[in-house]
Amino acid sequence: MESVTVLESNPHLFVESIIDHVRDGYYVTNTNAGYILEGVLKEITLTQDPERVFDEIPLGEINLSEYDAQEFLNKLCHAVAVGAVFNTDSLVWDMVGRKSITGSVFKIPEYTKEELANMDWETFKSSVKSVVGTGRDRSLMTSRYLASTGQLV
């Protein structure tokens, strides 16, 4: 399996890098190589696993908080893999205490705004039904879909 090592002294950059790699399919593993080495420098090896499946977590606001750094990174990896978006400005990384971060969990988008706009009505309705249900107003359904998938700016 392919792996990537994240090495950083700044906790914010460390977490941002992990989030980016998780989006690319690299995950925290509970192995000797995948265990965080924590000090002034933080180091962890993430492993690519295209067959790994994560349980769904409820949509909406999420606050991850843990005292154990490895458990915190496991939860962060899981949340990002199922569609969470985190605000790294909210990150608290205390070396001997709590690690926490807040964000929101969205459905992982299957379609962009442009793709939805180019669909005919029947295809559009069937494509967004699982996310927003049914309706008659295309622009309202598009807005709800984009909001539910974190694409509405």
C-alpha positions in Angstrom: 0.0 0.0 0.0 1.1 3.5 -0.7 1.7 5.9 2.2 2.6 9.5 2.9 4.3 10.9 6.0 3.2 14.2 7.5 5.9 16.0 9.4 5.2 19.5 10.9 5.9 21.6 14.0 2.9 23.8 13.7 -0.3 22.0 14.9 -2.5 24.0 12.5 -0.4 23.1 9.5 -0.2 19.5 10.7 -4.0 19.1 10.9 -4.5 20.9 7.6 -2.1 18.6 5.9 -3.8 15.5 7.3 -7.2 16.8 6.2 -5.8 17.3 2.6 -4.3 13.8 2.6 -7.5 12.2 3.9 -9.5 13.9 1.0 -6.9 12.2 -1.3 -7.6 8.8 0.2 -4.9 8.5 2.8 -6.0 7.5 6.3 -4.8 7.2 9.8 -4.1 3.6 10.7 -3.6 2.0 14.1 -0.2 0.5 13.4 3.3 1.3 14.6 4.0 3.3 11.4 0.6 5.0 11.7 0.9 6.1 15.3 1.6 9.8 15.9 5.0 10.8 17.2 4.3 13.9 19.2 6.8 16.5 20.5 7.9 19.8 19.1 7.7 18.0 15.7 4.6 16.0 15.0 4.9 13.1 12.6 2.4 10.5 11.3 2.3 8.1 8.3 -1.0 7.9 6.5 -1.8 4.9 4.4 -3.8 4.8 1.2 -6.7 2.3 1.4 -9.3 2.6 -1.4 -11.5 -0.1 0.2 -11.8 1.3 3.6 -15.4 2.1 4.6 -16.4 4.6 7.3 -19.7 4.6 9.2 -21.9 7.6 8.5 -22.1 10.4 11.1 -25.0 12.8 11.6 -25.2 15.8 9.4 -24.7 19.3 11.0 -22.3 20.8 13.4 -19.5 18.6 14.8 -17.0 19.2 17.6 -14.2 16.7 18.0 -12.5 16.7 21.3 -10.0 14.2 22.7 -7.1 14.1 25.2 -5.3 11.3 23.3 -3.7 12.6 20.0 -4.0 9.3 18.2 -7.7 9.0 19.0 -8.3 12.6 18.0 -6.6 12.0 14.6 -8.7 8.8 14.1 -11.9 10.7 14.7 -10.7 13.6 12.5 -9.9 11.1 9.7 -13.3 9.4 10.0 -15.2 12.7 9.9 -13.3 14.1 6.9 -13.7 10.8 5.0 -17.5 11.0 5.3 -17.8 14.7 4.3 -16.9 16.9 7.3 -15.4 20.3 6.7 -13.3 21.8 9.6 -12.3 25.3 10.5 -8.7 24.9 11.5 -8.8 28.3 13.2 -10.9 26.6 15.9 -8.1 24.0 16.5 -6.9 23.7 20.1 -3.8 21.4 20.4 -2.5 21.3 23.9 0.5 19.0 24.2 -0.6 17.3 27.5 -4.3 18.2 27.4 -7.2 18.5 25.0 -7.2 18.5 21.2 -10.3 19.9 19.7 -11.7 21.3 16.5 -15.1 22.3 15.2 -16.7 22.0 11.8 -19.8 20.8 9.9 -20.7 17.5 8.4 -22.1 17.6 4.9 -23.1 14.9 2.4 -20.3 14.3 0.0 -21.4 16.0 -3.3 -22.0 13.9 -6.4 -22.8 16.9 -8.6 -21.6 20.5 -8.9 -23.9 23.5 -9.5 -22.9 23.5 -13.2 -23.7 19.8 -13.6 -27.1 20.3 -11.9 -27.9 23.2 -14.2 -27.1 21.2 -17.3 -29.4 18.3 -16.4 -32.9 17.9 -17.8 -35.8 18.1 -15.3 -36.3 14.3 -14.8 -32.6 13.5 -14.4 -32.3 16.5 -12.0 -35.2 15.3 -9.8 -33.9 11.7 -9.6 -30.3 13.0 -8.9 -31.2 15.3 -6.0 -34.0 13.2 -4.5 -31.8 11.3 -2.0 -30.5 14.6 -0.6 -33.3 17.1 -0.7 -36.4 15.0 -1.4 -38.9 16.0 -4.0 -40.2 19.4 -5.1 -41.3 21.6 -8.0 -39.0 24.5 -7.8 -35.7 23.8 -9.4 -33.8 26.7 -8.0 -35.0 25.9 -4.5 -34.0 22.3 -4.8 -30.6 23.3 -6.3 -30.0 25.6 -3.3 -30.9 22.9 -0.8 -28.7 20.4 -2.5 -25.7 22.8 -2.6 -26.3 23.7 1.1 -26.6 20.0 2.1 -23.3 19.2 0.4 -21.4 22.2 1.6 -21.1 23.9 -1.8 -23.3 26.9 -1.1 -21.1 29.9 -0.6 
